Amino acid sequence: MAQNGLQLGVVGVGRIGAFHAATLRDIDAVAELTVTDADPSRAETIAATLGARTAPSAEALLRGGVDAVVIATPTPGHAPLLKAAAAAGVPAFCEKPVALELEPLDSVSDEVERAGTLVQIGFQRRFDAGYAAARDAVAGGALGDLLVLRGATHDPAPPAEAYIASSGGIFRDLHIHDFDAIRFVTGREIVEVHATGAVRETEWFADHADVDAAAVVFRLDDGTLGVLTGTRRDPLGYDVRLEVFGTKDSIAVGLDARTPLRSVEVGMPAAADAYPDFLDRFGPAYRAELEAFVATVRDGGPSLCPLTEARAALVVALAADRSRAERRPVTTEEVTSAQALAG
């Protein structure tokens, strides 16, 4: 540890990694910052902007004495880097998803458990004030018995085709956040999904066996039903919501003056300054999750979003993939049972 604070490393300084690096620079407990990237020139540019150091590789960064590392590479790098951090005894924050299948995720979990290192997964909605308030309302009984949930994640524009090609598809890439948020807010497990999808606008999604519009009907372990929609294109902006309807009250997260949704009722104004992207919508949440990670590294304590949460969300995403492919409802038990048999 640096004399007056922590030494943090960031592996991968693309869009989200650069954002995380800038956030870490402004956290008081972080004294020094080192970055590395597969593109050395990009790492040098970000380092110069932030007054950070660079390392020639992730391995060099981990050997360089950092107190913790933030992993923000493309998904294929997550599992190997988490294993490398565990082997080096370095606490790690890792963007979602950890892996696209259960076997590599479980392999990471085994090595992290043996090493006894801290891992926090980047499900930033857990650190958003609205989602936290919804969780408190449900847990405190303010909504009564839950009747139904309605969620949505609508991107303003599709990611690059190269990204989609290795993303794992809309359920593992986009909706894994929704699956985690639903579990977080309700305190319940999703036990069954009936998912479908279509290519509505961007034809090359079909080349990767993916869709740019999706819908999921899901059931929680207490019988509560819900629906979830997703699109890779929303001309009005970035729209992420979760609505929870109960016998005593009904609430919504993500419904405010900037929600990109236009009412046609008389006298209703259009959204002003709609959210353009996820960084704008969840900026405070991204900062809060990194502040929590840094505080846990500094002060000790359990992870606020451990690998078990990543696994639970991935199981639901895999069930949704199977449901879309087989055109039928699929239980999460089917996914975990198949994994147990294969293992």
Solvent accessible surface area in square Angstrom, and as a share of the most:
residue,aa,sasa,rsa
1,M,139,0.62
2,A,16,0.12
3,Q,176,0.78
4,N,134,0.69
5,G,11,0.11
6,L,1,0.01
7,Q,40,0.18
8,L,1,0.00
9,G,0,0.00
10,V,0,0.00
11,V,9,0.05
12,G,6,0.06
13,V,1,0.01
14,G,23,0.23
15,R,141,0.52
16,I,36,0.18
17,G,0,0.00
18,A,23,0.18
19,F,61,0.25
20,H,0,0.00
21,A,0,0.00
22,A,33,0.26
23,T,14,0.08
24,L,0,0.00
25,R,112,0.41
26,D,77,0.40
27,I,14,0.07
28,D,143,0.74
29,A,16,0.13
30,V,15,0.09
31,A,51,0.40
32,E,56,0.25
33,L,13,0.07
34,T,22,0.13
35,V,0,0.00
36,T,3,0.02
37,D,17,0.09
38,A,109,0.84
39,D,60,0.31
40,P,94,0.59
41,S,73,0.47
42,R,107,0.39
43,A,4,0.03
44,E,98,0.44
45,T,85,0.49
46,I,33,0.17
47,A,5,0.04
48,A,86,0.67
49,T,97,0.56
50,L,20,0.10
51,G,74,0.71
52,A,19,0.15
53,R,147,0.54
54,T,51,0.30
55,A,15,0.11
56,P,124,0.78
57,S,39,0.25
58,A,14,0.11
59,E,94,0.42
60,A,21,0.16
61,L,3,0.02
62,L,17,0.09
63,R,184,0.67
64,G,57,0.55
65,G,45,0.43
66,V,17,0.10
67,D,27,0.14
68,A,0,0.00
69,V,2,0.01
70,V,0,0.00
71,I,1,0.01
72,A,9,0.07
73,T,26,0.15
74,P,100,0.63
75,T,24,0.14
76,P,90,0.57
77,G,22,0.21
78,H,3,0.01
79,A,14,0.11
80,P,79,0.50
81,L,23,0.11
82,L,1,0.01
83,K,59,0.25
84,A,32,0.24
85,A,2,0.01
86,A,5,0.04
87,A,93,0.72
88,A,54,0.41
89,G,48,0.46
90,V,10,0.06
91,P,28,0.18
92,A,1,0.01
93,F,0,0.00
94,C,0,0.00
95,E,17,0.08
96,K,31,0.13
97,P,5,0.03
98,V,1,0.01
99,A,8,0.06
100,L,43,0.21
101,E,88,0.39
102,L,6,0.03
103,E,125,0.56
104,P,51,0.32
105,L,2,0.01
106,D,35,0.18
107,S,38,0.24
108,V,0,0.00
109,S,32,0.21
110,D,71,0.37
111,E,55,0.25
112,V,14,0.08
113,E,139,0.62
114,R,180,0.66
115,A,50,0.39
116,G,65,0.63
117,T,26,0.15
118,L,30,0.15
119,V,9,0.05
120,Q,1,0.01
121,I,0,0.00
122,G,0,0.00
123,F,3,0.01
124,Q,4,0.02
125,R,7,0.03
126,R,33,0.12
127,F,41,0.17
128,D,17,0.09
129,A,85,0.66
130,G,28,0.27
131,Y,1,0.00
132,A,37,0.29
133,A,60,0.47
134,A,3,0.02
135,R,98,0.36
136,D,98,0.51
137,A,23,0.18
138,V,26,0.15
139,A,88,0.68
140,G,66,0.64
141,G,32,0.30
142,A,58,0.45
143,L,1,0.01
144,G,25,0.24
145,D,105,0.54
146,L,30,0.15
147,L,104,0.52
148,V,57,0.33
149,L,0,0.00
150,R,125,0.45
151,G,3,0.03
152,A,6,0.05
153,T,2,0.01
154,H,32,0.14
155,D,19,0.10
156,P,35,0.22
157,A,56,0.43
158,P,39,0.25
159,P,37,0.23
160,A,70,0.54
161,E,68,0.31
162,A,85,0.66
163,Y,101,0.39
164,I,4,0.02
165,A,59,0.46
166,S,56,0.36
167,S,5,0.03
168,G,21,0.20
169,G,13,0.13
170,I,1,0.01
171,F,1,0.00
172,R,37,0.14
173,D,8,0.04
174,L,16,0.08
175,H,0,0.00
176,I,2,0.01
177,H,23,0.10
178,D,6,0.03
179,F,0,0.00
180,D,2,0.01
181,A,4,0.03
182,I,2,0.01
183,R,25,0.09
184,F,24,0.10
185,V,2,0.01
186,T,14,0.08
187,G,60,0.58
188,R,102,0.37
189,E,76,0.34
190,I,4,0.02
191,V,50,0.29
192,E,52,0.23
193,V,1,0.00
194,H,84,0.38
195,A,3,0.02
196,T,77,0.45
197,G,26,0.25
198,A,44,0.34
199,V,53,0.30
200,R,187,0.68
201,E,99,0.44
202,T,21,0.12
203,E,143,0.64
204,W,64,0.23
205,F,0,0.00
206,A,62,0.48
207,D,111,0.58
208,H,61,0.27
209,A,84,0.65
210,D,6,0.03
211,V,5,0.03
212,D,6,0.03
213,A,21,0.16
214,A,9,0.07
215,A,41,0.32
216,V,1,0.01
217,V,78,0.45
218,F,2,0.01
219,R,102,0.37
220,L,1,0.01
221,D,71,0.37
222,D,68,0.35
223,G,37,0.36
224,T,8,0.05
225,L,79,0.39
226,G,1,0.01
227,V,58,0.33
228,L,0,0.00
229,T,55,0.32
230,G,1,0.01
231,T,35,0.20
232,R,4,0.02
233,R,107,0.39
234,D,17,0.09
235,P,105,0.66
236,L,95,0.47
237,G,8,0.07
238,Y,12,0.05
239,D,3,0.01
240,V,3,0.02
241,R,32,0.12
242,L,5,0.03
243,E,16,0.07
244,V,0,0.00
245,F,56,0.23
246,G,10,0.10
247,T,83,0.48
248,K,153,0.65
249,D,70,0.36
250,S,60,0.39
251,I,45,0.23
252,A,44,0.34
253,V,7,0.04
254,G,13,0.12
255,L,106,0.53
256,D,72,0.38
257,A,82,0.63
258,R,64,0.23
259,T,5,0.03
260,P,4,0.03
261,L,98,0.49
262,R,152,0.55
263,S,43,0.28
264,V,121,0.70
265,E,122,0.55
266,V,153,0.88
267,G,75,0.72
268,M,112,0.50
269,P,108,0.68
270,A,63,0.49
271,A,36,0.28
272,A,69,0.54
273,D,109,0.57
274,A,28,0.21
275,Y,24,0.09
276,P,73,0.46
277,D,32,0.16
278,F,57,0.24
279,L,30,0.15
280,D,55,0.29
281,R,26,0.10
282,F,1,0.00
283,G,16,0.15
284,P,107,0.67
285,A,1,0.01
286,Y,11,0.04
287,R,89,0.32
288,A,33,0.25
289,E,0,0.00
290,L,0,0.00
291,E,66,0.30
292,A,20,0.15
293,F,0,0.00
294,V,2,0.01
295,A,34,0.27
296,T,17,0.10
297,V,28,0.16
298,R,121,0.44
299,D,98,0.51
300,G,47,0.45
301,G,52,0.50
302,P,116,0.73
303,S,23,0.15
304,L,97,0.48
305,C,0,0.00
306,P,47,0.30
307,L,14,0.07
308,T,97,0.56
309,E,37,0.17
310,A,3,0.02
311,R,69,0.25
312,A,23,0.18
313,A,0,0.00
314,L,1,0.00
315,V,9,0.05
316,V,4,0.02
317,A,0,0.00
318,L,23,0.12
319,A,0,0.00
320,A,0,0.00
321,D,32,0.17
322,R,76,0.28
323,S,0,0.00
324,R,71,0.26
325,A,81,0.63
326,E,88,0.40
327,R,208,0.76
328,R,85,0.31
329,P,65,0.41
330,V,0,0.00
331,T,47,0.27
332,T,17,0.10
333,E,124,0.56
334,E,55,0.24
335,V,9,0.05
336,T,47,0.27
337,S,48,0.31
338,A,40,0.31
339,Q,42,0.19
340,A,76,0.59
341,L,157,0.78
342,A,90,0.70
343,G,97,0.93
